[in-house]
């Protein structure tokens, strides 16, 4: 996957997830991202 085409904030988030995130943080991020995606898809 080529991450260079995404905004810097996404790159930083992915780097954090890969390097420093705890299991609990990963579960919370998953919920937040899924919620945001569903909300966006439903508004289209």
C-alpha positions in Angstrom: 0.0 0.0 0.0 1.3 3.4 -1.0 0.7 5.7 2.0 2.5 8.7 0.4 -0.7 9.8 -1.3 -2.5 10.4 2.0 -2.4 13.5 4.2 0.4 13.8 6.8 -2.1 13.3 9.6 -3.0 9.8 8.3 0.6 8.9 7.9 1.3 9.9 11.5 -1.7 7.9 12.7 -0.6 4.8 10.8 3.0 5.2 12.1 1.6 5.5 15.7 -0.6 2.4 15.2 2.4 0.4 13.9 4.9 1.5 16.5 3.3 2.6 19.8 -0.4 1.9 20.1 -1.6 -0.4 22.9 -4.2 -3.1 22.3 -6.8 -1.0 24.0 -5.9 2.1 21.9 -6.2 0.0 18.7 -9.7 -1.2 19.7 -10.7 2.4 20.4 -9.2 3.6 17.1 -11.1 0.9 15.2 -14.4 2.0 16.7 -13.7 5.7 15.9 -12.6 5.0 12.3 -15.5 2.6 11.6 -18.0 5.1 13.0 -16.5 7.9 10.8 -16.6 5.8 7.7 -20.1 4.6 8.3 -21.3 8.2 8.9 -19.6 9.4 5.7 -20.9 6.5 3.5 -24.5 7.0 4.8 -24.3 10.7 4.0 -23.4 10.1 0.4 
